[in-house]
């Protein structure tokens, strides 16, 4: 059974990116000391954690940005709402689901 990762659509400085995680990317995330549990367990994650995850995905897409760049954009830029709204999408992108889960969702929407 293959793992399926949900693509993440994010925007940075007016440019759209579609990033699809894989096992190696998740390993790089762990090696970068990004704390997934901190992102998913808090009712409202701290802004630094969210900024670091967003920057990680942008780096994977080829953008040269830091967590601090994203943090500044979150607190004063035009895309602040978009970045905050991506928490759930980031979580969904990094936790794979199986093909059978995909089939189950499709069947549920048909009925």
Buried (B, 14 or more C-beta within 10 A) or exposed (E): EEEEBBEBEBBBEEEEBEBEBEEEBBEBBEEEEBBBEBBBEEEEBEBBBBBBBBBBBBBBBEBEBEBEBBBEBBEEBEBBEBBBEBBEBBBBBBBBBEEEEEEEEEEEEEE
